[in-house]
């Protein structure tokens, strides 16, 4: 399939040359039912309306400590030749490490844990596979945030994800306070697809993973969305998890406090939503960022 062929069947056009518009989402947020997993009907209805769900104490304190030590292990050593390791633009410190479900036995077990996998299957109403996995490090004083964006806009434009039938799970390994760069989300914003302007540069991922400049909404768009949906923030103890839709508008601020914020981040995609050719890029991003093997996960 060529890039032109992909764009013919495009429900969410973006990276356009004209003025970006706000398009209504034509697909559900929740694809499964109460009978399909551990979330009850009320929680699913709330997730459909708000685009996210918080699960407190998904991991026990002992598990948190085990995974925290794994993050420390993965961030140590010389990473200069490993393209899966993304460093801070200004400090050179580790910002994110991708493809961790392939490089860490502990995280490979975690993504198949029923507490995680069953919720992903239920929300997406199908078998699932890993579109992306990573660990994020936001150290005290030096951690930089992520500007407002919809993940699906990038995954659609640069990876070829057809529709927003994907869900992210962010598991906190440190306490999330209102003041240490916690993730902010606009509840209900998943119902609106915000087009972005500009063409996708070649190998855009090499710079966008440090600081995204293409595929982000304008300040005018963010102002309008905030006025319509408001802003919530994910706070809670280490071990809690945030499940959020791929098209929810979200972002985080810099962490200038002494308190670090780190998490394991896993994106589940429906096997019925396997990637095609990119909708607005010349070539797809590497597999360590956007997995193209849609073999269903098994326990």
C-alpha positions as CSV (number, residue, x, y, z in Angstrom):
1,X,0.0,0.0,0.0
2,X,1.4,3.4,-0.9
3,X,1.1,6.7,1.0
4,X,-1.5,7.9,-1.5
5,X,-3.6,4.7,-1.1
6,X,-3.6,5.1,2.7
7,X,-4.8,8.7,2.6
8,X,-7.8,7.8,0.4
9,X,-9.2,5.9,3.4
10,X,-8.4,8.5,6.0
11,X,-11.1,9.4,8.6
12,X,-8.7,11.7,10.5
13,X,-6.7,13.8,8.1
14,X,-3.9,15.8,9.7
15,X,-0.5,17.6,9.0
16,X,-2.5,19.7,6.5
17,X,-1.6,22.9,4.7
18,X,-4.7,24.9,5.5
19,X,-6.2,26.0,8.8
20,X,-6.6,23.0,11.2
21,X,-10.1,22.1,12.2
22,X,-11.7,20.2,15.1
23,X,-13.2,17.0,13.7
24,X,-15.8,14.9,15.6
25,X,-14.6,11.4,16.5
26,X,-16.5,8.8,14.7
27,X,-15.4,5.8,16.7
28,X,-16.2,4.8,20.3
29,X,-13.8,5.1,23.3
30,X,-14.9,1.9,24.9
31,X,-15.3,-1.1,22.6
32,X,-16.1,-3.8,25.2
33,X,-18.7,-4.5,27.8
34,X,-18.8,-5.2,31.5
35,X,-18.8,-9.0,30.7
36,X,-15.5,-8.7,29.0
37,X,-13.2,-7.8,31.9
38,X,-12.8,-6.5,35.5
39,X,-14.1,-2.9,34.9
40,X,-17.8,-2.5,35.9
41,X,-20.4,-0.8,33.8
42,X,-20.2,2.5,35.7
43,X,-16.4,2.7,35.2
44,X,-16.7,1.9,31.5
45,X,-19.4,4.5,31.1
46,X,-17.2,7.1,32.9
47,X,-14.2,6.1,30.7
48,X,-16.4,6.5,27.6
49,X,-17.4,10.0,28.7
50,X,-14.1,11.2,30.2
51,X,-11.5,9.2,28.2
52,X,-9.5,8.0,31.2
53,X,-9.7,5.8,34.3
54,X,-7.5,5.8,37.4
55,X,-6.9,2.5,39.1
56,X,-5.4,2.9,42.6
57,X,-2.9,0.4,44.0
58,X,-2.6,-1.6,40.8
59,X,0.8,-2.6,42.1
60,X,1.7,-3.4,45.7
61,X,4.5,-1.5,47.5
62,X,6.8,-4.4,47.1
63,X,6.1,-4.6,43.3
64,X,6.7,-0.9,43.0
65,X,10.1,-1.3,44.6
66,X,11.0,-4.2,42.3
67,X,10.1,-2.2,39.2
68,X,11.8,0.9,40.5
69,X,15.0,-1.0,40.8
70,X,14.5,-2.3,37.2
71,X,14.2,1.3,36.0
72,X,17.5,2.2,37.8
73,X,19.2,-0.8,36.2
74,X,18.0,0.1,32.7
75,X,19.1,3.7,33.0
76,X,22.6,2.9,34.2
77,X,25.5,2.3,31.9
78,X,26.5,3.7,28.5
79,X,23.6,4.3,26.2
80,X,25.2,6.4,23.5
81,X,24.8,3.8,20.8
82,X,21.3,2.6,21.7
83,X,18.6,4.5,19.7
84,X,15.9,3.2,22.1
85,X,17.3,5.5,24.8
86,X,16.1,9.1,24.5
87,X,18.0,11.8,26.5
88,X,17.1,15.2,27.6
89,X,18.0,17.9,25.0
90,X,19.7,20.2,27.5
91,X,21.2,17.9,30.2
92,X,21.8,14.6,28.3
93,X,20.2,12.6,31.1
94,X,17.9,9.7,30.2
95,X,14.4,10.9,29.4
96,X,12.8,7.7,28.1
97,X,13.7,4.1,27.2
98,X,11.6,2.5,24.5
99,X,10.7,-1.2,23.7
100,X,11.1,-2.2,27.3
101,X,8.7,-5.1,27.1
102,X,11.3,-6.7,24.8
103,X,14.4,-5.9,26.8
104,X,13.1,-6.4,30.4
105,X,11.7,-9.8,31.5
106,X,9.9,-8.1,34.4
107,X,8.1,-5.7,32.1
108,X,7.3,-8.4,29.7
109,X,5.6,-10.2,32.5
110,X,3.8,-7.0,33.6
111,X,2.2,-6.3,30.2
112,X,0.7,-9.9,30.4
113,X,-0.4,-9.6,34.0
114,X,-4.2,-10.1,34.1
115,X,-4.5,-6.8,36.1
116,X,-3.1,-5.0,33.0
117,X,-3.9,-7.2,30.0
118,X,-7.6,-7.9,30.9
119,X,-8.4,-4.2,31.2
120,X,-6.8,-3.5,27.9
121,X,-8.8,-6.2,26.2
122,X,-12.0,-5.0,27.8
123,X,-11.6,-1.3,26.9
124,X,-10.7,-2.2,23.3
125,X,-13.1,-5.1,22.9
126,X,-10.7,-7.4,21.3
127,X,-7.3,-9.2,21.6
128,X,-4.5,-6.7,21.8
129,X,-0.8,-6.3,21.1
130,X,1.9,-3.8,22.2
131,X,2.1,-0.7,20.0
132,X,4.7,0.9,22.2
133,X,6.3,0.5,25.6
134,X,8.7,2.7,27.4
135,X,9.8,3.9,30.8
136,X,9.8,7.6,31.5
137,X,12.2,9.4,33.9
138,X,11.5,12.9,35.2
139,X,14.2,13.6,37.7
140,X,13.8,16.3,40.4
141,X,14.8,19.8,39.4
142,X,15.8,18.8,35.8
143,X,12.8,16.9,34.3
144,X,11.2,18.5,31.3
145,X,7.6,18.1,30.5
146,X,5.6,17.1,27.3
147,X,3.6,19.8,25.5
148,X,-0.1,19.3,24.9
149,X,-0.8,16.7,22.3
150,X,-2.9,13.8,21.2
151,X,-0.9,10.5,20.9
152,X,-3.3,9.3,18.2
153,X,-2.5,12.3,15.9
154,X,1.2,11.1,15.8
155,X,0.4,7.4,15.7
156,X,-2.0,8.0,12.8
157,X,0.2,10.4,10.9
158,X,3.6,8.8,11.4
159,X,2.8,5.1,12.3
160,X,-0.3,4.4,10.2
161,X,-2.7,3.6,13.0
162,X,-6.1,3.7,11.2
163,X,-8.5,4.7,14.0
164,X,-8.2,5.6,17.8
165,X,-8.8,2.0,19.0
166,X,-5.7,2.1,21.3
167,X,-5.4,2.7,25.0
168,X,-2.4,3.7,27.1
169,X,-1.5,2.5,30.6
170,X,0.8,4.7,32.7
171,X,1.9,3.0,36.0
172,X,3.4,5.3,38.5
173,X,6.6,4.1,40.3
174,X,6.9,7.3,42.3
175,X,4.2,9.4,44.0
176,X,2.5,11.8,41.7
177,X,1.9,15.2,43.3
178,X,0.2,18.2,41.8
179,X,3.6,19.9,41.7
180,X,6.1,17.4,40.3
181,X,5.1,17.4,36.7
182,X,2.1,15.1,36.9
183,X,0.2,14.3,33.7
184,X,-2.6,16.7,32.8
185,X,-5.6,15.5,30.7
186,X,-8.6,17.2,29.2
187,X,-11.5,15.0,30.2
188,X,-13.8,14.3,27.2
189,X,-11.4,15.7,24.7
190,X,-11.0,12.3,23.1
191,X,-14.3,13.0,21.3
192,X,-12.5,15.7,19.2
193,X,-9.7,15.1,16.8
194,X,-7.6,18.2,16.4
195,X,-5.9,18.6,13.1
196,X,-2.3,19.8,13.0
197,X,-0.6,21.9,10.4
198,X,2.7,21.3,8.6
199,X,4.4,18.5,6.8
200,X,6.2,15.7,8.7
201,X,10.0,16.1,8.4
202,X,12.1,13.1,7.5
203,X,13.1,11.1,10.7
204,X,11.0,13.4,12.7
205,X,11.0,11.0,15.7
206,X,14.7,11.8,16.4
207,X,13.8,15.3,17.5
208,X,10.1,14.9,18.5
209,X,10.9,12.4,21.3
210,X,13.0,15.1,22.9
211,X,10.8,18.0,22.1
212,X,7.8,17.7,19.8
213,X,7.3,20.6,17.4
214,X,5.3,19.0,14.6
215,X,1.9,17.4,15.3
216,X,1.0,19.6,18.3
217,X,-2.1,21.8,18.4
218,X,-1.9,25.6,18.4
219,X,-2.3,27.7,21.5
220,X,-5.7,28.8,20.1
221,X,-6.7,25.1,19.8
222,X,-5.6,24.3,23.4
223,X,-7.4,27.4,24.7
224,X,-10.7,26.3,23.0
225,X,-10.4,22.7,24.2
226,X,-9.6,23.8,27.8
227,X,-12.6,26.1,27.8
228,X,-14.8,23.2,26.6
229,X,-13.4,20.3,28.6
230,X,-11.4,21.7,31.5
231,X,-8.2,20.1,32.8
232,X,-7.7,17.3,35.3
233,X,-4.4,16.0,36.7
234,X,-3.3,12.5,37.5
235,X,-2.1,12.4,41.1
236,X,-1.7,9.4,43.4
237,X,0.6,7.1,45.2
238,X,3.2,4.9,43.5
239,X,1.6,1.8,42.2
240,X,-1.5,3.6,40.8
241,X,-2.3,3.5,37.1
242,X,-3.8,5.8,34.6
243,X,-5.6,4.3,31.6
244,X,-6.3,6.9,28.9
245,X,-7.6,6.9,25.4
246,X,-5.2,7.5,22.5
247,X,-6.9,10.7,21.4
248,X,-7.2,12.4,24.8
249,X,-5.4,15.8,24.8
250,X,-2.7,15.6,27.5
251,X,0.6,17.1,28.6
252,X,2.9,17.7,31.5
253,X,4.9,20.6,32.9
254,X,8.6,20.6,34.0
255,X,9.5,19.2,37.3
256,X,11.4,21.8,39.3
257,X,10.7,20.1,42.7
258,X,13.1,17.7,44.5
259,X,10.7,14.9,43.9
260,X,11.3,12.7,40.8
261,X,8.4,11.2,38.8
262,X,8.9,8.0,36.9
263,X,6.5,5.6,35.3
264,X,6.1,2.5,33.0
265,X,4.1,3.4,29.9
266,X,2.5,0.8,27.7
267,X,0.3,1.3,24.7
268,X,-2.1,-1.5,23.7
269,X,-3.6,-1.5,20.2
270,X,-6.5,-3.7,19.0
271,X,-5.4,-6.5,16.7
272,X,-8.3,-5.2,14.5
273,X,-6.5,-1.9,14.2
274,X,-3.1,-3.0,12.9
275,X,-0.8,-0.4,11.4
276,X,-0.8,0.5,7.7
277,X,1.4,2.8,5.8
278,X,1.7,6.3,7.5
279,X,-1.1,8.7,6.7
280,X,1.1,11.8,6.7
281,X,4.8,10.8,6.6
282,X,7.1,9.4,4.0
283,X,8.2,6.4,6.0
284,X,7.0,4.7,9.2
285,X,8.8,5.2,12.5
286,X,11.1,2.3,13.7
287,X,9.5,-0.7,15.3
288,X,11.0,0.1,18.7
289,X,8.6,3.1,18.7
290,X,5.7,1.7,16.8
291,X,5.4,-2.1,16.8
292,X,4.1,-3.6,13.6
293,X,3.8,-7.2,14.8
294,X,0.1,-7.5,15.7
295,X,0.3,-11.0,17.1
296,X,-2.1,-11.1,20.1
297,X,-0.6,-11.0,23.6
298,X,-1.1,-14.1,25.6
299,X,-0.5,-14.7,29.3
